[in-house]
Amino acid sequence: MNVKYDAEADILIFIFRNTFPVNAISEPGGVIISYNEADEPVSIEFLNASKRQLVNPQNLNLTITT
């Protein structure tokens, strides 16, 4: 799994598979889930990640709670 943060767009992306997504579903609250041809999740994007306190752009820290 790869984790990427785009500071300019303020998007946090978790990439599960290195395949091209063919479908994406926008969930309420600014979450986008992308799927491959086999309907397996490829990635999850969190919009407005810093506003949701998922990442701190000044320190480039990622906070994951379980």
N, C-alpha and C positions, 0 to 999 in steps of 0.2 A: 504494500500500500504506500502511496506517495501522498504527501500533504503539501499544498501550494497556497500561497497567499498573494493576491494581487492588490497591492496597496492603493494603486490609482483607482481601481474599481471597488475596493473594499469587499473583496470576495474571497472566502476561504473554501478551498476545494479539496475533498478527499477523493483520490483516484484509486479504485479497487482493481481495475483491469486496464491493460494497455491496448484496448481495442476501441475502434471508432464507434461512438454512440449513434444509434439510428432513431432514437425516440427519447423525448424528455417530458417529464411531468412537473409542472410548477405546483408545489404544495403551498397552502396558506402560510403566511409568515415569512416568505422570502427564502424558501428552500426549493432547490431544483434537483430532481433525481433523473439521471440519464441512464438509458438501457441500451444493450447491444441487440443484435438480431435474435438471440435466444431468450430475450426478455430478462436477462440477468443485469443487475445494477452495475454500471460502469463507474459512476461518480456521483457524489453528492456535493452540491454547491450551497453555501450559506451566504446570502446577500447581506450587506451592511454588517459584516462580521465584527468590526471594531465597536459599533454602536451596541451590538449584542454582547459585548465583552467576551467574545470568543478568541480574539487576538488583540494584542496591544502593539500598534504600528511603531511606537517610539522605541520599544524594547524588543520587538519582534519575538514576543513570547506567545506561545500557544497554550491555552488553558483547556484541558479536557477533564470533565468531571464524570464520574460514573455513579 
